[in-house]
């Protein structure tokens, strides 16, 4: 179990830390220094750790041998009103997190080519870390791109849709995460054939992973 945990800790911490730092960095670039001033544009994972989302939830999923590992960090504070062009810049700030996860997945896939240069034991450990890094980053990117606020995809949708559609979508922000979690995890318990997670997250993630592996010469 310790060996298994050791192959997940680094990929999960890097995925969530750089995801949140990317939001803060892009927000700072477009005029909002809130996260920057609070020290949240940082590679120190302790600044982003959420007790439940970063530690307890992934730990429970790991111990129960769940078919996927999922977690999240404390959201980086962004004051969209301080952005130079709030509606346009909100799209870039929101997209930065999933873009970082896809970049990390791509880097991990490229690093797979270095495994053969290592001795068997450390090579196997590194390979497991890299595979987990690819999987967790792709799943985080796909999940966060769901077009429901406050998820990143929802923020992007609000920024690019016409007002008639953006306004009612934006009003879902206080409830959006509960709608998504309910659809992904509670609905299948009530309706066994409603495997929303597989349709909405797992299948797109598999296709995206295959594309990344192919592009990096691992296909």
Beta strands, then each sheet from edge to edge (+ up, - down):
end
